[in-house]
Amino acid sequence: MKKLLLLSACLWMFASQPVQASEPDIVVVKVLESRLATRIIIARSWGFPEEVEVTAGFTGNETTVSVETAKKLQQTLTKLYEQGYVIKSSLAGEQGRSTMILVKEQ
């Protein structure tokens, strides 16, 4: 009887597959700011990058671009938070370039 239980335990161990970890779902948000325009690039681990362009339009006003950029960035981050993403890292570049790395919480 002991041999049968030992044999069953060994077969059960070999039959079970180890759980494989899935790749993390990562989104990179890159913000490229200039005086009269801003480009927000959203790159996911799947699909094509999404780009949002904010320009001064006819006014040519830097303040308008800053305000509109803040609104678009807030909308973008809110949408990503609603999808389950959380900011894991933020990198500031030179002259109006910044990058945020978001990971989807499981």
C-alpha positions as CSV (number, residue, x, y, z in Angstrom):
1,M,0.0,0.0,0.0
2,K,2.9,2.4,0.8
3,K,4.4,1.7,-2.6
4,L,1.1,2.5,-4.3
5,L,0.8,5.8,-2.5
6,L,4.5,6.7,-3.2
7,L,4.0,5.8,-6.9
8,S,0.8,7.9,-7.1
9,A,2.5,10.8,-5.5
10,C,5.4,10.6,-8.0
11,L,3.1,10.3,-11.0
12,W,1.1,13.3,-9.7
13,M,4.2,15.4,-9.3
14,F,5.4,14.6,-12.9
15,A,1.9,15.1,-14.4
16,S,1.4,18.6,-13.0
17,Q,2.8,21.4,-15.1
18,P,4.6,24.4,-13.5
19,V,2.7,27.7,-13.8
20,Q,4.5,29.9,-16.2
21,A,4.6,33.6,-15.5
22,S,3.1,35.8,-18.2
23,E,4.9,38.8,-19.5
24,P,4.0,42.1,-17.8
25,D,1.8,44.5,-19.8
26,I,3.9,47.6,-20.1
27,V,3.0,51.0,-21.5
28,V,5.6,53.7,-22.2
29,V,4.3,57.3,-22.4
30,K,6.8,59.8,-24.0
31,V,6.1,63.5,-23.9
32,L,8.0,65.8,-26.3
33,E,7.4,69.4,-25.6
34,S,8.5,72.5,-27.6
35,R,7.5,76.1,-27.5
36,L,4.4,75.9,-29.7
37,A,3.6,72.1,-29.9
38,T,3.7,69.0,-27.8
39,R,3.6,65.4,-28.9
40,I,2.5,62.6,-26.5
41,I,3.4,59.1,-27.7
42,I,1.9,56.0,-26.1
43,A,3.6,52.7,-26.9
44,R,2.2,49.4,-25.7
45,S,3.8,46.0,-25.8
46,W,1.3,45.1,-28.5
47,G,0.0,47.1,-31.5
48,F,1.2,50.4,-33.0
49,P,2.1,53.5,-31.0
50,E,-0.6,56.1,-30.5
51,E,0.3,59.7,-30.9
52,V,-1.5,62.8,-29.6
53,E,-0.5,66.2,-31.0
54,V,-1.1,69.5,-29.1
55,T,-0.4,72.7,-31.1
56,A,-0.9,76.3,-30.4
57,G,-3.2,76.7,-33.4
58,F,-3.8,80.2,-34.6
59,T,-3.0,81.9,-31.2
60,G,0.7,80.9,-31.1
61,N,0.5,81.2,-27.4
62,E,2.9,79.1,-25.2
63,T,0.4,79.2,-22.2
64,T,-2.3,77.7,-24.4
65,V,0.0,74.8,-25.4
66,S,0.9,74.2,-21.7
67,V,-2.7,74.1,-20.6
68,E,-3.8,71.9,-23.4
69,T,-0.9,69.6,-22.9
70,A,-1.7,69.2,-19.2
71,K,-5.4,68.4,-20.1
72,K,-4.4,65.8,-22.8
73,L,-1.8,64.2,-20.5
74,Q,-4.4,64.0,-17.6
75,Q,-6.9,62.4,-20.0
76,T,-4.3,59.9,-21.2
77,L,-3.2,58.9,-17.7
78,T,-6.8,58.6,-16.5
79,K,-7.6,56.3,-19.3
80,L,-4.5,54.1,-18.5
81,Y,-5.4,54.1,-14.8
82,E,-8.9,52.9,-15.6
83,Q,-7.4,50.1,-17.7
84,G,-5.4,49.0,-14.6
85,Y,-2.0,50.6,-15.3
86,V,0.2,52.2,-12.6
87,I,3.2,54.4,-13.0
88,K,6.3,52.5,-12.1
89,S,8.9,55.0,-13.2
90,S,9.2,58.5,-14.5
91,L,12.3,59.9,-16.3
92,A,13.0,63.5,-17.0
93,G,15.0,64.2,-20.1
94,E,16.5,67.4,-21.4
95,Q,14.6,70.3,-22.9
96,G,11.0,69.2,-22.4
97,R,11.3,65.5,-22.9
98,S,10.0,63.1,-20.3
99,T,9.1,59.4,-20.2
100,M,6.7,57.5,-17.9
101,I,6.7,53.7,-17.7
102,L,3.4,52.2,-16.6
103,V,2.7,48.5,-15.7
104,K,-0.6,46.8,-15.6
105,E,-1.4,45.5,-12.1
106,Q,-2.5,41.8,-12.1
